[in-house]
């Protein structure tokens, strides 16, 4: 018997996992930049931008689950799984973009003088 997690809690978790990966990774990377003598705010913004794809992968639980869901949807005719996986990816992308926006608002690196 296959026990599946409810969709709505998983949808919300994907959003906040991606958000946490961006915020945590960028801030911890900024501490490392400070300790190594680099400009921390610029590094934090750069890391937040580069971590977006990894936040997406971490939030959806790796790429094999997503590929398996798409395969099951295509070959077994279960389009509900494809739709759910697309919504989870969109949720994770939203969390990653929210984290990036929070970082850019806090660092003000996008403001030109």
N, CA, C and O atoms as CSV, one atom per row, in Angstrom:
chain,resi,resn,atom,element,x,y,z
A,1,UNK,N,N,0.850,-1.178,0.000
A,1,UNK,CA,C,0.000,0.000,0.000
A,1,UNK,C,C,0.892,1.236,0.000
A,1,UNK,O,O,1.819,1.345,0.802
A,2,UNK,N,N,0.607,2.151,-0.894
A,2,UNK,CA,C,1.420,3.356,-1.064
A,2,UNK,C,C,0.802,4.503,-0.267
A,2,UNK,O,O,-0.318,4.931,-0.546
A,3,UNK,N,N,1.533,4.990,0.716
A,3,UNK,CA,C,1.046,6.093,1.533
A,3,UNK,C,C,1.583,7.387,0.930
A,3,UNK,O,O,2.794,7.569,0.806
A,4,UNK,N,N,0.676,8.276,0.558
A,4,UNK,CA,C,1.081,9.545,-0.051
A,4,UNK,C,C,0.785,10.694,0.911
A,4,UNK,O,O,-0.172,10.656,1.684
A,5,UNK,N,N,1.622,11.697,0.839
A,5,UNK,CA,C,1.429,12.892,1.647
A,5,UNK,C,C,0.341,13.750,1.019
A,5,UNK,O,O,0.216,13.792,-0.205
A,6,UNK,N,N,-0.436,14.424,1.831
A,6,UNK,CA,C,-1.491,15.299,1.325
A,6,UNK,C,C,-0.882,16.408,0.476
A,6,UNK,O,O,0.240,16.851,0.725
A,7,UNK,N,N,-1.633,16.851,-0.527
A,7,UNK,CA,C,-1.076,17.790,-1.492
A,7,UNK,C,C,-0.875,19.187,-0.909
A,7,UNK,O,O,0.192,19.772,-1.089
A,8,UNK,N,N,-1.864,19.730,-0.222
A,8,UNK,CA,C,-1.782,21.116,0.275
A,8,UNK,C,C,-0.629,21.300,1.262
A,8,UNK,O,O,0.113,22.273,1.130
A,9,UNK,N,N,-0.442,20.411,2.245
A,9,UNK,CA,C,0.739,20.582,3.107
A,9,UNK,C,C,2.060,20.477,2.338
A,9,UNK,O,O,3.015,21.184,2.655
A,10,UNK,N,N,2.120,19.607,1.338
A,10,UNK,CA,C,3.315,19.471,0.519
A,10,UNK,C,C,3.544,20.736,-0.318
A,10,UNK,O,O,4.684,21.168,-0.488
A,11,UNK,N,N,2.477,21.322,-0.834
A,11,UNK,CA,C,2.537,22.560,-1.608
A,11,UNK,C,C,3.117,23.694,-0.767
A,11,UNK,O,O,3.989,24.434,-1.222
A,12,UNK,N,N,2.624,23.821,0.465
A,12,UNK,CA,C,3.102,24.866,1.373
A,12,UNK,C,C,4.550,24.599,1.789
A,12,UNK,O,O,5.357,25.524,1.878
A,13,UNK,N,N,4.872,23.333,2.042
A,13,UNK,CA,C,6.243,22.974,2.426
A,13,UNK,C,C,7.235,23.311,1.323
A,13,UNK,O,O,8.323,23.816,1.603
A,14,UNK,N,N,6.877,23.039,0.077
A,14,UNK,CA,C,7.769,23.345,-1.043
A,14,UNK,C,C,8.093,24.831,-1.081
A,14,UNK,O,O,9.241,25.216,-1.304
A,15,UNK,N,N,7.089,25.657,-0.864
A,15,UNK,CA,C,7.297,27.102,-0.877
A,15,UNK,C,C,8.305,27.513,0.199
A,15,UNK,O,O,9.266,28.229,-0.081
A,16,UNK,N,N,8.079,27.058,1.415
A,16,UNK,CA,C,8.919,27.507,2.524
A,16,UNK,C,C,10.291,26.838,2.538
A,16,UNK,O,O,11.247,27.422,3.048
A,17,UNK,N,N,10.408,25.643,1.997
A,17,UNK,CA,C,11.731,25.030,1.885
A,17,UNK,C,C,12.590,25.839,0.925
A,17,UNK,O,O,13.747,26.135,1.222
A,18,UNK,N,N,12.027,26.197,-0.227
A,18,UNK,CA,C,12.779,27.004,-1.199
A,18,UNK,C,C,13.130,28.370,-0.606
A,18,UNK,O,O,14.241,28.864,-0.799
A,19,UNK,N,N,12.192,28.976,0.110
A,19,UNK,CA,C,12.447,30.259,0.764
A,19,UNK,C,C,13.594,30.133,1.768
A,19,UNK,O,O,14.476,30.989,1.819
A,20,UNK,N,N,13.577,29.067,2.563
A,20,UNK,CA,C,14.613,28.856,3.564
A,20,UNK,C,C,15.980,28.589,2.965
A,20,UNK,O,O,16.994,29.036,3.501
A,21,UNK,N,N,16.015,27.859,1.853
A,21,UNK,CA,C,17.301,27.589,1.203
A,21,UNK,C,C,17.924,28.894,0.724
A,21,UNK,O,O,19.124,29.110,0.893
A,22,UNK,N,N,17.115,29.761,0.130
A,22,UNK,CA,C,17.640,31.037,-0.366
A,22,UNK,C,C,18.111,31.921,0.788
A,22,UNK,O,O,19.238,32.415,0.777
A,23,UNK,N,N,17.247,32.116,1.778
A,23,UNK,CA,C,17.605,33.005,2.888
A,23,UNK,C,C,18.783,32.458,3.682
A,23,UNK,O,O,19.738,33.187,3.953
A,24,UNK,N,N,18.729,31.196,4.055
A,24,UNK,CA,C,19.798,30.611,4.856
A,24,UNK,C,C,21.115,30.533,4.111
A,24,UNK,O,O,22.162,30.897,4.645
A,25,UNK,N,N,21.061,30.060,2.876
A,25,UNK,CA,C,22.287,29.929,2.095
A,25,UNK,C,C,22.958,31.263,1.828
A,25,UNK,O,O,24.179,31.383,1.922
A,26,UNK,N,N,22.155,32.266,1.496
A,26,UNK,CA,C,22.721,33.575,1.194
A,26,UNK,C,C,23.307,34.233,2.448
A,26,UNK,O,O,24.381,34.832,2.390
A,27,UNK,N,N,22.622,34.124,3.555
A,27,UNK,CA,C,23.110,34.768,4.781
A,27,UNK,C,C,24.361,34.067,5.314
A,27,UNK,O,O,25.316,34.731,5.716
A,28,UNK,N,N,24.363,32.747,5.320
A,28,UNK,CA,C,25.551,32.020,5.773
A,28,UNK,C,C,26.721,32.274,4.817
A,28,UNK,O,O,27.864,32.409,5.253
A,29,UNK,N,N,26.431,32.338,3.521
A,29,UNK,CA,C,27.476,32.686,2.560
A,29,UNK,C,C,28.006,34.087,2.775
A,29,UNK,O,O,29.190,34.347,2.560
A,30,UNK,N,N,27.133,34.997,3.201
A,30,UNK,CA,C,27.566,36.359,3.517
A,30,UNK,C,C,28.491,36.398,4.717
A,30,UNK,O,O,29.413,37.212,4.762
A,31,UNK,N,N,28.259,35.530,5.690
A,31,UNK,CA,C,29.166,35.443,6.838
A,31,UNK,C,C,30.542,34.973,6.373
A,31,UNK,O,O,31.568,35.492,6.813
A,32,UNK,N,N,30.550,33.990,5.484
A,32,UNK,CA,C,31.820,33.521,4.932
A,32,UNK,C,C,32.529,34.600,4.133
A,32,UNK,O,O,33.753,34.715,4.190
A,33,UNK,N,N,31.764,35.392,3.387
A,33,UNK,CA,C,32.359,36.494,2.626
A,33,UNK,C,C,32.961,37.533,3.562
A,33,UNK,O,O,34.042,38.057,3.296
A,34,UNK,N,N,32.276,37.831,4.644
A,34,UNK,CA,C,32.789,38.794,5.627
A,34,UNK,C,C,34.094,38.301,6.244
A,34,UNK,O,O,35.051,39.061,6.390
A,35,UNK,N,N,34.119,37.022,6.602
A,35,UNK,CA,C,35.320,36.455,7.229
A,35,UNK,C,C,36.498,36.396,6.263
A,35,UNK,O,O,37.653,36.425,6.689
A,36,UNK,N,N,36.213,36.313,4.968
A,36,UNK,CA,C,37.307,36.263,3.992
A,36,UNK,C,C,37.650,37.634,3.418
A,36,UNK,O,O,38.501,37.737,2.535
A,37,UNK,N,N,37.004,38.682,3.905
A,37,UNK,CA,C,37.357,40.032,3.500
A,37,UNK,C,C,36.694,40.516,2.220
A,37,UNK,O,O,37.131,41.516,1.651
A,38,UNK,N,N,35.661,39.842,1.754
A,38,UNK,CA,C,34.932,40.265,0.563
A,38,UNK,C,C,33.722,41.097,0.983
A,38,UNK,O,O,33.324,41.058,2.147
A,39,UNK,N,N,33.126,41.857,0.041
A,39,UNK,CA,C,31.946,42.661,0.389
A,39,UNK,C,C,30.731,41.761,0.642
A,39,UNK,O,O,30.228,41.140,-0.295
A,40,UNK,N,N,30.253,41.678,1.883
A,40,UNK,CA,C,29.205,40.708,2.209
A,40,UNK,C,C,27.869,40.960,1.510
A,40,UNK,O,O,27.217,40.007,1.084
A,41,UNK,N,N,27.447,42.213,1.382
A,41,UNK,CA,C,26.137,42.466,0.780
A,41,UNK,C,C,26.109,42.100,-0.696
A,41,UNK,O,O,25.114,41.565,-1.186
A,42,UNK,N,N,27.171,42.379,-1.393
A,42,UNK,CA,C,27.237,41.993,-2.808
A,42,UNK,C,C,27.261,40.484,-2.959
A,42,UNK,O,O,26.619,39.939,-3.857
A,43,UNK,N,N,27.987,39.811,-2.100
A,43,UNK,CA,C,28.078,38.351,-2.150
A,43,UNK,C,C,26.731,37.733,-1.785
A,43,UNK,O,O,26.319,36.752,-2.403
A,44,UNK,N,N,26.043,38.289,-0.797
A,44,UNK,CA,C,24.727,37.771,-0.400
A,44,UNK,C,C,23.759,37.847,-1.568
A,44,UNK,O,O,23.037,36.885,-1.830
A,45,UNK,N,N,23.729,38.960,-2.266
A,45,UNK,CA,C,22.835,39.114,-3.407
A,45,UNK,C,C,23.206,38.157,-4.527
A,45,UNK,O,O,22.329,37.553,-5.144
A,46,UNK,N,N,24.480,38.017,-4.791
A,46,UNK,CA,C,24.941,37.102,-5.836
A,46,UNK,C,C,24.601,35.652,-5.485
A,46,UNK,O,O,24.161,34.891,-6.347
A,47,UNK,N,N,24.803,35.276,-4.239
A,47,UNK,CA,C,24.482,33.912,-3.813
A,47,UNK,C,C,22.985,33.639,-3.893
A,47,UNK,O,O,22.575,32.556,-4.313
A,48,UNK,N,N,22.174,34.598,-3.499
A,48,UNK,CA,C,20.725,34.408,-3.562
A,48,UNK,C,C,20.277,34.157,-4.995
A,48,UNK,O,O,19.394,33.334,-5.239
A,49,UNK,N,N,20.878,34.858,-5.932
A,49,UNK,CA,C,20.524,34.661,-7.338
A,49,UNK,C,C,20.983,33.293,-7.840
A,49,UNK,O,O,20.260,32.626,-8.580
A,50,UNK,N,N,22.184,32.875,-7.438
A,50,UNK,CA,C,22.711,31.597,-7.915
A,50,UNK,C,C,22.093,30.397,-7.224
A,50,UNK,O,O,22.123,29.296,-7.773
A,51,UNK,N,N,21.538,30.575,-6.044
A,51,UNK,CA,C,20.950,29.456,-5.295
A,51,UNK,C,C,19.515,29.136,-5.706
A,51,UNK,O,O,18.954,28.147,-5.235
A,52,UNK,N,N,18.913,29.942,-6.566
A,52,UNK,CA,C,17.506,29.730,-6.899
A,52,UNK,C,C,17.227,28.342,-7.473
A,52,UNK,O,O,16.246,27.708,-7.084
A,53,UNK,N,N,18.053,27.864,-8.375
A,53,UNK,CA,C,17.810,26.558,-8.975
A,53,UNK,C,C,17.981,25.439,-7.946
A,53,UNK,O,O,17.258,24.443,-7.980
A,54,UNK,N,N,18.946,25.609,-7.027
A,54,UNK,CA,C,19.162,24.589,-6.008
A,54,UNK,C,C,18.036,24.590,-4.983
A,54,UNK,O,O,17.693,23.545,-4.430
A,55,UNK,N,N,17.466,25.751,-4.732
A,55,UNK,CA,C,16.307,25.817,-3.832
A,55,UNK,C,C,15.129,25.078,-4.444
A,55,UNK,O,O,14.387,24.395,-3.739
A,56,UNK,N,N,14.957,25.209,-5.739
A,56,UNK,CA,C,13.886,24.507,-6.444
A,56,UNK,C,C,14.076,22.997,-6.340
A,56,UNK,O,O,13.131,22.269,-6.037
A,57,UNK,N,N,15.288,22.530,-6.590
A,57,UNK,CA,C,15.569,21.093,-6.524
A,57,UNK,C,C,15.390,20.570,-5.100
A,57,UNK,O,O,14.820,19.496,-4.907
A,58,UNK,N,N,15.860,21.302,-4.117
A,58,UNK,CA,C,15.709,20.869,-2.725
A,58,UNK,C,C,14.249,20.831,-2.310
A,58,UNK,O,O,13.842,19.933,-1.572
A,59,UNK,N,N,13.462,21.777,-2.764
A,59,UNK,CA,C,12.063,21.855,-2.351
A,59,UNK,C,C,11.219,20.731,-2.939
A,59,UNK,O,O,10.341,20.202,-2.257
A,60,UNK,N,N,11.465,20.360,-4.180
A,60,UNK,CA,C,10.635,19.307,-4.773
A,60,UNK,C,C,11.166,17.918,-4.448
A,60,UNK,O,O,10.591,16.927,-4.897
A,61,UNK,N,N,12.237,17.819,-3.687
A,61,UNK,CA,C,12.723,16.537,-3.210
A,61,UNK,C,C,13.635,15.820,-4.167
A,61,UNK,O,O,13.693,14.590,-4.159
A,62,UNK,N,N,14.337,16.541,-4.977
A,62,UNK,CA,C,15.233,15.918,-5.939
A,62,UNK,C,C,14.550,15.762,-7.286
A,62,UNK,O,O,13.329,15.880,-7.391
A,63,UNK,N,N,15.329,15.502,-8.294
A,63,UNK,CA,C,14.782,15.462,-9.641
A,63,UNK,C,C,14.145,14.129,-9.977
A,63,UNK,O,O,13.287,14.081,-10.858
A,64,UNK,N,N,14.524,13.040,-9.314
A,64,UNK,CA,C,13.999,11.731,-9.686
A,64,UNK,C,C,12.516,11.591,-9.347
A,64,UNK,O,O,11.776,10.954,-10.097
A,65,UNK,N,N,12.068,12.172,-8.236
A,65,UNK,CA,C,10.648,12.129,-7.908
A,65,UNK,C,C,9.820,12.866,-8.944
A,65,UNK,O,O,8.748,12.406,-9.336
A,66,UNK,N,N,10.318,14.005,-9.382
A,66,UNK,CA,C,9.591,14.779,-10.388
A,66,UNK,C,C,9.525,14.030,-11.709
A,66,UNK,O,O,8.480,14.003,-12.360
A,67,UNK,N,N,10.640,13.421,-12.109
A,67,UNK,CA,C,10.663,12.669,-13.362
A,67,UNK,C,C,9.745,11.460,-13.266
A,67,UNK,O,O,9.038,11.141,-14.221
A,68,UNK,N,N,9.752,10.792,-12.132
A,68,UNK,CA,C,8.886,9.634,-11.950
A,68,UNK,C,C,7.409,10.028,-12.020
A,68,UNK,O,O,6.599,9.306,-12.602
A,69,UNK,N,N,7.058,11.176,-11.424
A,69,UNK,CA,C,5.673,11.641,-11.489
A,69,UNK,C,C,5.260,11.969,-12.911
A,69,UNK,O,O,4.142,11.656,-13.321
A,70,UNK,N,N,6.149,12.596,-13.669
A,70,UNK,CA,C,5.844,12.886,-15.069
A,70,UNK,C,C,5.716,11.592,-15.878
A,70,UNK,O,O,4.832,11.467,-16.725
A,71,UNK,N,N,6.601,10.637,-15.610
A,71,UNK,CA,C,6.544,9.357,-16.319
A,71,UNK,C,C,5.232,8.634,-16.031
A,71,UNK,O,O,4.581,8.123,-16.942
A,72,UNK,N,N,4.857,8.595,-14.774
A,72,UNK,CA,C,3.602,7.945,-14.388
A,72,UNK,C,C,2.415,8.658,-15.028
A,72,UNK,O,O,1.450,8.014,-15.440
A,73,UNK,N,N,2.483,9.967,-15.110
A,73,UNK,CA,C,1.391,10.719,-15.716
A,73,UNK,C,C,1.268,10.478,-17.208
A,73,UNK,O,O,0.161,10.419,-17.744
A,74,UNK,N,N,2.406,10.338,-17.884
A,74,UNK,CA,C,2.374,10.149,-19.335
A,74,UNK,C,C,2.039,8.708,-19.701
A,74,UNK,O,O,1.144,8.469,-20.512
A,75,UNK,N,N,2.746,7.743,-19.112
A,75,UNK,CA,C,2.603,6.352,-19.534
A,75,UNK,C,C,1.411,5.641,-18.916
A,75,UNK,O,O,0.878,4.707,-19.514
A,76,UNK,N,N,0.983,6.058,-17.741
A,76,UNK,CA,C,-0.164,5.423,-17.098
A,76,UNK,C,C,-1.428,6.251,-17.238
A,76,UNK,O,O,-2.487,5.856,-16.749
A,77,UNK,N,N,-1.330,7.384,-17.896
A,77,UNK,CA,C,-2.505,8.219,-18.125
A,77,UNK,C,C,-3.004,8.933,-16.884
A,77,UNK,O,O,-4.167,9.331,-16.823
A,78,UNK,N,N,-2.148,9.098,-15.906
A,78,UNK,CA,C,-2.531,9.759,-14.666
A,78,UNK,C,C,-2.139,11.232,-14.743
A,78,UNK,O,O,-1.093,11.633,-14.232
A,79,UNK,N,N,-2.977,12.020,-15.379
A,79,UNK,CA,C,-2.658,13.437,-15.578
A,79,UNK,C,C,-2.711,14.236,-14.281
A,79,UNK,O,O,-2.147,15.328,-14.201
A,80,UNK,N,N,-3.373,13.710,-13.286
A,80,UNK,CA,C,-3.437,14.403,-11.993
A,80,UNK,C,C,-2.040,14.545,-11.385
A,80,UNK,O,O,-1.724,15.575,-10.790
A,81,UNK,N,N,-1.202,13.511,-11.532
A,81,UNK,CA,C,0.168,13.577,-11.005
A,81,UNK,C,C,0.991,14.641,-11.718
A,81,UNK,O,O,1.774,15.346,-11.082
A,82,UNK,N,N,0.826,14.763,-13.022
A,82,UNK,CA,C,1.552,15.789,-13.776
A,82,UNK,C,C,1.133,17.175,-13.298
A,82,UNK,O,O,1.979,18.041,-13.073
A,83,UNK,N,N,-0.164,17.381,-13.144
A,83,UNK,CA,C,-0.678,18.674,-12.700
A,83,UNK,C,C,-0.175,19.011,-11.298
A,83,UNK,O,O,0.222,20.147,-11.039
A,84,UNK,N,N,-0.188,18.037,-10.396
A,84,UNK,CA,C,0.297,18.269,-9.035
A,84,UNK,C,C,1.785,18.605,-9.029
A,84,UNK,O,O,2.220,19.495,-8.298
A,85,UNK,N,N,2.565,17.898,-9.842
A,85,UNK,CA,C,4.004,18.154,-9.885
A,85,UNK,C,C,4.297,19.543,-10.435
A,85,UNK,O,O,5.202,20.224,-9.954
A,86,UNK,N,N,3.539,19.965,-11.437
A,86,UNK,CA,C,3.721,21.320,-11.982
A,86,UNK,C,C,3.397,22.368,-10.921
A,86,UNK,O,O,4.102,23.370,-10.803
A,87,UNK,N,N,2.335,22.141,-10.151
A,87,UNK,CA,C,1.983,23.080,-9.084
A,87,UNK,C,C,3.059,23.115,-7.994
A,87,UNK,O,O,3.347,24.178,-7.444
A,88,UNK,N,N,3.653,21.962,-7.680
A,88,UNK,CA,C,4.726,21.941,-6.680
A,88,UNK,C,C,5.951,22.703,-7.184
A,88,UNK,O,O,6.602,23.411,-6.415
A,89,UNK,N,N,6.263,22.563,-8.458
A,89,UNK,CA,C,7.401,23.292,-9.031
A,89,UNK,C,C,7.129,24.796,-9.008
A,89,UNK,O,O,8.022,25.585,-8.700
A,90,UNK,N,N,5.906,25.190,-9.331
A,90,UNK,CA,C,5.538,26.611,-9.294
A,90,UNK,C,C,5.624,27.152,-7.866
A,90,UNK,O,O,6.079,28.275,-7.650
A,91,UNK,N,N,5.185,26.351,-6.894
A,91,UNK,CA,C,5.267,26.765,-5.490
A,91,UNK,C,C,6.725,26.963,-5.066
A,91,UNK,O,O,7.052,27.941,-4.394
A,92,UNK,N,N,7.592,26.035,-5.460
A,92,UNK,CA,C,9.009,26.153,-5.111
A,92,UNK,C,C,9.641,27.350,-5.806
A,92,UNK,O,O,10.468,28.045,-5.215
A,93,UNK,N,N,9.257,27.596,-7.057
A,93,UNK,CA,C,9.782,28.773,-7.762
A,93,UNK,C,C,9.331,30.055,-7.076
A,93,UNK,O,O,10.097,31.014,-6.987
A,94,UNK,N,N,8.096,30.078,-6.592
A,94,UNK,CA,C,7.598,31.241,-5.867
A,94,UNK,C,C,8.359,31.476,-4.574
A,94,UNK,O,O,8.670,32.618,-4.236
A,95,UNK,N,N,8.661,30.407,-3.849
A,95,UNK,CA,C,9.437,30.532,-2.620
A,95,UNK,C,C,10.843,31.028,-2.881
A,95,UNK,O,O,11.364,31.861,-2.139
A,96,UNK,N,N,11.461,30.515,-3.942
A,96,UNK,CA,C,12.821,30.954,-4.280
A,96,UNK,C,C,12.828,32.416,-4.705
A,96,UNK,O,O,13.721,33.172,-4.322
A,97,UNK,N,N,11.841,32.816,-5.492
A,97,UNK,CA,C,11.778,34.212,-5.935
A,97,UNK,C,C,11.475,35.144,-4.764
A,97,UNK,O,O,12.012,36.250,-4.696
A,98,UNK,N,N,10.620,34.706,-3.846
A,98,UNK,CA,C,10.340,35.515,-2.648
A,98,UNK,C,C,11.599,35.702,-1.817
A,98,UNK,O,O,11.880,36.805,-1.348
A,99,UNK,N,N,12.357,34.626,-1.634
A,99,UNK,CA,C,13.621,34.735,-0.893
A,99,UNK,C,C,14.588,35.681,-1.562
A,99,UNK,O,O,15.247,36.478,-0.896
A,100,UNK,N,N,14.678,35.598,-2.889
A,100,UNK,CA,C,15.570,36.504,-3.623
A,100,UNK,C,C,15.116,37.959,-3.477
A,100,UNK,O,O,15.949,38.849,-3.306
A,101,UNK,N,N,13.816,38.205,-3.540
A,101,UNK,CA,C,13.313,39.573,-3.371
A,101,UNK,C,C,13.576,40.105,-1.969
A,101,UNK,O,O,13.931,41.272,-1.804
A,102,UNK,N,N,13.406,39.262,-0.964
A,102,UNK,CA,C,13.692,39.686,0.413
A,102,UNK,C,C,15.163,40.053,0.550
A,102,UNK,O,O,15.494,41.069,1.160
A,103,UNK,N,N,16.048,39.234,-0.012
A,103,UNK,CA,C,17.485,39.523,0.051
A,103,UNK,C,C,17.804,40.831,-0.669
A,103,UNK,O,O,18.561,41.652,-0.149
A,104,UNK,N,N,17.236,41.035,-1.859
A,104,UNK,CA,C,17.538,42.279,-2.584
A,104,UNK,C,C,16.960,43.492,-1.861
A,104,UNK,O,O,17.553,44.570,-1.904
A,105,UNK,N,N,15.827,43.339,-1.206
A,105,UNK,CA,C,15.281,44.455,-0.425
A,105,UNK,C,C,16.171,44.759,0.772
A,105,UNK,O,O,16.400,45.927,1.086
A,106,UNK,N,N,16.672,43.737,1.440
A,106,UNK,CA,C,17.502,43.955,2.621
A,106,UNK,C,C,18.883,44.491,2.273
A,106,UNK,O,O,19.414,45.334,2.996
A,107,UNK,N,N,19.468,44.024,1.189
A,107,UNK,CA,C,20.822,44.456,0.841
A,107,UNK,C,C,20.850,45.735,0.033
A,107,UNK,O,O,21.867,46.428,0.016
A,108,UNK,N,N,19.760,46.064,-0.635
A,108,UNK,CA,C,19.657,47.271,-1.475
A,108,UNK,C,C,20.729,47.299,-2.555
A,108,UNK,O,O,21.194,48.372,-2.938
A,109,UNK,N,N,21.124,46.134,-3.048
A,109,UNK,CA,C,22.151,46.068,-4.082
A,109,UNK,C,C,21.610,46.493,-5.454
A,109,UNK,O,O,22.385,46.832,-6.347
A,110,UNK,N,N,20.305,46.474,-5.617
A,110,UNK,CA,C,19.717,46.837,-6.911
A,110,UNK,C,C,19.561,48.349,-7.076
A,110,UNK,O,O,19.207,48.807,-8.162
A,111,UNK,N,N,19.814,49.124,-6.039
A,111,UNK,CA,C,19.686,50.566,-6.091
A,111,UNK,C,C,20.984,51.151,-6.627
A,111,UNK,O,O,22.047,50.928,-6.049
A,112,UNK,N,N,20.910,51.890,-7.713
A,112,UNK,CA,C,22.119,52.503,-8.262
A,112,UNK,C,C,22.268,53.929,-7.748
A,112,UNK,O,O,21.279,54.631,-7.536
A,113,UNK,N,N,23.486,54.338,-7.556
A,113,UNK,CA,C,23.755,55.684,-7.022
A,113,UNK,C,C,23.995,56.672,-8.126
A,113,UNK,O,O,24.236,57.849,-7.859
